[in-house]
Amino acid sequence: MLLALLVSTGFVLLIPWLSPGLGFLHTPGMGTAFVVSVVAYSIFVLQDGVLTGLRRTNWVLGEQMLFSVSKLVAVALFALCARGSGILLSWGLALLLALAYVNIHLFGFAIPAREREVSRMERRPSWARDARPGDVTGLHLIPMESTHGMVRFTATTYVGDLFWLAAATLPQVLILDTLGARDSAYFSISWVITTMLYVISSNMGSSIVVESAGDPRRLAQAARTVLRSTGTLLLGGAAALVAAAPLVLRLFGADYPAHAGTLLRLLALSSVPNLITATALAAFRVRRRAGMVVLVYGSLCVLVFGLFQLFEPVLGLAGMGAAWLVTQLLVAGGLLLFRDSWLPRTPRVRRPRSGPPSGGSDPDTIRLMTIPQQRPWARAEEEH
């Protein structure tokens, strides 16, 4: 929070040199609102990690959906009374609602429930620590990471996250300074709508990390399940948004469908290959390959801005949508081509025959029998 406060304050003071198009922030009132929003967003991001660690990824999806829908509603309201700063104010209001929503759940229910669960787990004898649904057995089985390893992993993935933040937030500023305020507004609304599809992939990636970090042998099955089930959902959502783009955009103004219709369709289509990217990033985190997280996010950032410079003279504002779509296709294609680096192959188990060979009645023939499956707590005790 302190770092967010310092960086956002410095950004507001340097706006005349960094981004003259954001001059409306270079005032006491709007500058303060911007700084408060940045600090609140840092808490918002941390809460996602807390919810994920508590195995409550469904709340992450609910939080993100509340945030996205609140932004859309607030933009429509602020368009009537604060046209110059409506987008910023809508983010601030949506953040406050999301923070209240999650903090009440965290400190009122989720964290106390986890503390009771850990206490109950520690009171049970070691041989009785079976993996019950939602139990914290993995907490006692996973070897603790060293401080040096944790700092190295966190710092490396943070660099990758900075690349993603740049790709997701700086296009609005770039369009503002190159194409003007109107095109920036068209893109901002389209991106807010598309974010609701992107959130689904990121939430499923968090679920993969939660379910597989304690037992990496489950990674392949979890990743394939997410790709299969969530892919169908995203295809349907993207198709619906492509078909209904003019109707959705008309809610924000009569000129939005004509100027942002193609952009919104391209951005919606880009959310489908993003599922592969999000799943691969989750798998890299489970396998502790932080360098690959930086590589994937860095490639996304470089390709988005590079392709926009290539497409913008021909397509105009829609060039940013085309840049996102082509970038996601290229990155997802590369990840599929080298999928062995993040998607382990599921081992095939050959089942032994349960009886003598056909026609064999030789008493000296050794019958093959299946070894009974080991009880769950026995494996847990052995690893412990």
N, C-alpha and C positions, 0 to 999 in steps of 0.2 A: 504493500500500500504506500509506503514511503517512497519507493522508487517510482511508482506510478504518479504520485503527487509531484515529484521533482521533474520528471520527464514531461508531463503534460503542462506544467507551469512554464517550463522552458520553451515548449512548442508554441504556446500562446504568445509569449513575448517575442519569438522570432518569426511569427507569421508573415509580417511584411516582406521578409527576405525568403522564407521557405515556400509559401503559397499565398500570393497576393489575393487569389480568388476567395480565400477564407477570411477576408478582412473583417467580416461582421463578428468574428470571434475576438478581435483585438479591442474588446471593450470590457469594462469591469463586470457587467452583468452576465453577458454571454460567455466571457472567458471563465468566470467562476463556474457556470453551469457545465462547461466543457471539462474542466478539471475534476469536478465532482463525478461526472459521468465516467471518466477514465478510471478513477479510483474504484467506483462501484463496479465497473466491468472487471477489474482485476479480482475482486471478491467473487463475482459471478463465475469466472473461469475456475477459481480454486474450489468453488462448491461442486462443480462437475467432478473434480477429482475425488472429493470427499464422498459424494454419492456413489461413485464407481467403486471406491475402496470398501464401502459398506454393502456392496452387492445390491444396490438399489438403482440400477441403470434405468428402470422404467420411470423413475422420478426425473432422471436427466432428460428423457424424452418429453415428459410433461412440462418440465421447466423451460426447455427450448421452444416447445410449441406455444406456451403461454407468452414467452418473450416475443416470438415472431408475430403472433396474432395481436398482441397488445401494441406492437409497433405499427401494424397496419391500421388499427382502429385509431390510435393516437395521431397518426399522420393525417387521416381524414378530418379529425377534429381540429388540429392545429392549423390545417390549411385555411380554415375560416377566420382565424384570429392572429396567426403568427406565420405568415407565408415565408418570410425570410429565414426563419430558424426552426420551422416545423419539424424537419427531419431530426435535428439534434435533440430537440425537446421530446420527441416521440421515443427516442432511444433512452433518454434519461428516465421518463415515466415508466417505460416497460422494464427497465433495470430495477427500479424500486419495487415494482410489483413482484418480479421474479425473486428478488432477494428476500422479501418478506415471506413469500410462499415457501421457499426452500429452508430458510432459517427456522421457521416454526416447526417444520417437519424434522430437521436435523436435531435441534437442541431439545425439542419436546418429545420426540419419539425414536428416531433412528439411532442416535448415539447412546442414549440410555439402554435401548434394547440390545445393542452390541455389547455394552459393558456387562449386562446381566448374562448374556450368552457366554462371554469369555469366563466370567466367574463360575458359571455352572459347569463349563467345560473343565476348568482346572480342578474342581472338586471331584470329578469322576476319576476312578482308577484308570491307569493307562490302558489296561486291556479292554476297557469298556468304551474307549473313545472311538466310536464308529462314526462314519461320515453320514450323519443325519441330514435331511433336507435343510439347507440354509445354515448348517453348522459352521463353526469356525475351526474345524479340525486342521485345515490347511495352515492355519496360523501357527500351529505347533510343529508342522512337518517340514515347512519350507526353511532352509537354512538362511539365517540372517545375512543380509548383504553388508559388506564393510562400508564404513563411512566414505572412504575414498571411492569405492565403486559406485556408491549411490550418488555422490557429487558429480562424478564423471558422467554417469548415465543421464542425470537430470540436466546438467549443463549442455550436453550434446543434443539431447532432444529439444531443449529450449531454443537452441539455434535453429533447429528445423521448424519449430513452431513460429519463430519470427518470420521465416520465409512464407509460411502459410498466412500469417496475419497480413503481411505485405500484399500477397496476392489477393486476399479477400477484402481488404479495406482501402488500399491505395488506388484502385481503379476509379473510385468516385472522385478522388482528388485530381488524378490525371485527366479525367474527362472534363472536370470543372475548369482546369487551366488550359485545355486544348480546344474543347468544343463549346464550352460555355455552361452557364448555370442551368438552362433548360434541359440540355442533354444529360447533365449530371443528375437532375431530378428524375428523368426517365429511367436512367440506369439504376438509381438507388431504389426506386420502387420495385423494379423488376428483380433486382438482386435480393431484396427482402423477401419477396414471394418465393423465389427459387431456394432461398436458404432453408425453408421448411422441408424441402426434399433432401438437401445436403445433410440436415440434422439427423435424418433417419439413418444414413450410412455411418455417420460418426458415432451415433448412439449404439449401433450394432457392433462397431469396432470396439467400443468400451466394454460391451458384453463379452466379446471374445477375450479381451485381456483379463477380465474378472474370472471367467470360467476356466481359462487355460494357464494362467500364470502359476497357479499352485500345482498343476499337473500338465506339463507341456505335451504329454502324450495325447491329450484331448484336443490339441490345436487343430489338427487336420479335420477332424469331424466337425468341430465348431465352425471353422472357416467355411467348409462346404455347405453346412446347414444354413449359415447366414447368406451366402451367395445364392443359394437356391430359393429360399423363402423370401428374403428381402428383395431379390432381383425382380420377382413377380410383382411385388408391391410397388417398387419404383417404376417399373415399366407402365403399370396402370396409372400411377400418379403423373408421370411425365406426359403420357398420352392425353390424359384429361386436361392438363394444363395447356398443352399445345392446342387442343381443340377449343378450349374456353378462354384463351388469352385475350381476345378483344373484350369479352364480357367482364373479365376480372379487371382489366386495366381501365375500363370505362368508369369504374367506381371512383377513380382518382382524377378524372377529368376527361372532357370530350376529345381532347387532342392526344391522349395517351395511346389509344389503340393504333393510330396511324404512325406514331413515331417510335413506339416501344414494342409493338406486336412481334416483329421478327426477332428482336433482341430477347424478349421473354421466352419465345419458343426455343431459340438456340440454347439459352441458359438452362431451360428445363431439360432438354435432351442431354446436356452435359452431366446432369446428376446421375444418369444411368451408369456410364463407365466409372464415375467417381466411387461407386460401390466397390469395385475391384481395388481401387487405390486405397480406400479406407480400410478394407479388409487386410490388404498387404501390410499397411502401416501398423495395424494392430498385431499382426503376426510378427513383424520385426521387433515390436516392443516386447512381446512374450519371449522371443528368442534372444532378447537383449542385444540386438544389432542396431545400436543407436546411430551408427554412421549411415546406415541405409535410410533411416528416417530423414536425416539431413539431406541425403541425395535426392530422395523422392520429392520432398517439399521444395528443395532448391530448384529442381527441374520444373516443377509446376510454376514457380514464381518467374523464372527466366523465360519460359515458353509463353506464358500469358502476356507479359509485357512486350516481348519480342514480336509475337504474332500480331498483337494489336497494332504495332507500328507498321506491320506489313499489310494488314487488312483495312485499316482505318481510311486510307485514301480512296479505296474502292467501295467499301460498304458503309462508311460513316460510323454512326453509333453502333449499328449491328455488328461491326467489326470486333467489338469486345465480346459479344456473344459467340461469334465464330472462333475467336481466339480461345475462349474457355472450352468450347466443344472439341476443337482440334487438339488442344493441350491434354484434355482428359483422355481422348482416344489414344494419343501417342503414349502417354504414361501408362495407361491401363494395358495397352498392347505390349509394351516392353515388360511389364510385370508378368503378364501371362506367358510371354516368351521365356522368361527366366523364373518361372513359378517355383522351381525347386529351391530357390533361395529363400522363400518365405512360406511355402505350402508343403510341409512334409508329406511324403507318401504314406498312405495307410498300409501297415504291414498286413500281409495275407497269412492267415492261419490255416494250416491244413489239418482237417479233422481226421483222426485215425479211424480205421474201420472197427466196428464194434463186434464183429464175429469172425469165425474162421472163413477162409476162402470158399467160394462156391464149390460144392462137390467134395470138399475136404473133410474127411471124418477121422483123419489120423490123430490118435490120442497124443502123439508127441507134438502136435501143432500147438503153438503158443497163442492163446487168445489175446487179442488186443483190447484193452479196456481204457475208457476215458477216465483220467484223473479227476476226482471231484473238484469243483471250483473252490478256490480258497475263500474263506470268509472275509468280508471287507475289513473287519477290525484287525485281522492278522497282518494284512499288508500295511495298514496304517501303523501298527505297532512295530513292524520290522523297520519301516522307514524312520519312525521316531527314534 
